[in-house]
Amino acid sequence: MSETSKRSTVYFDPQLHAALRLKAAHTYCSLSDLVNDAVRAALVEDQEDLAAFDERASEPTMSYEALLDDLKARGKL
C-alpha cells in the first residue's frame, strides 16, 4: 500500500468476504489489493463502454418496430 492510499470502510456480504479472504490467501495478495484491482477493472470497463457509446453516437437509429420489420423481412424472425 502506498503512502497516498486512503482508508475506507466497506461492508461485504459474509459469503463474499469469506471468498475474498480465501482468494487473498491463495494468491498471496491482500484483501485491499484484490478489491482495488476489481474496482479498477470495473472502472476501466465502464470507460470502455462509454467510449463505445461516444464512437457510435453518430450512427443512425432505428425504432424497435422497424427493427422487427427488418428482421422479419430478412427471415430472421
N, C-alpha and C positions, 0 to 999 in steps of 0.2 A: 504494500500500500504506500502511496506517495505521501509526501508532507502536505500536499494540497487536497487530499481526499476529504470529503465531507461525510460526516456521520449522520445516519438517518435510521429511524425505527420503521421496520416493515413487519407486518403481521402475516404469517403464512398459514395456510390450511395445515393442520398437523401432518397429514399424509404427504403433502408436498414438501414440508420441512424435513420429514424423515427421508424422503427420496433425495433431496438436495444434500443432506448430511452424508448419505451413503455414497452419492456421486462424488462429493468432495473428498471423502476418504479414499475412494477407489482411484481417483485421478490425481491425488496429492495436491489438490487446489483448495484454496479457502472458499468458504461459502460466499464471501464477498466477491471473490474473483468470478465464481460461477454466475452470480446474479448480475454483476457488471457486464460480463460477456453476453448474457442473454438479453439484457436491456439494450446494449449496444447493437446487437444483431437485429432486434426488433425495430430500433430506430432507423437503421440502415435500410431495412426492408420497407419501412414506411416512406423513406426518402425516395427509394427507387420507384415505388408505386406512384408517388406524387409527380415524379419526373415523367413517368409514362403517361400520366393524365395530361401533363402540360404538352408533351410531344404530340398527343392525339387530339388536342383541343380544336384544331382547325379542320379535323375530318368531318365530313357531312354526317348528319344524324338521320335516324330512321325511326319512325314510330313503331311501337310493338305490333300494331295491326299490319303495317307494311312489311315488317319482318316476317310475320306469319304468312302473309300472302306470297312473299318471295320464296320462302321455304316450301310452301305447298306447290308453287309453280315449278320449282326445280325437283319435285318429288322427294324432298327430304322429310316431309311430314305426311 
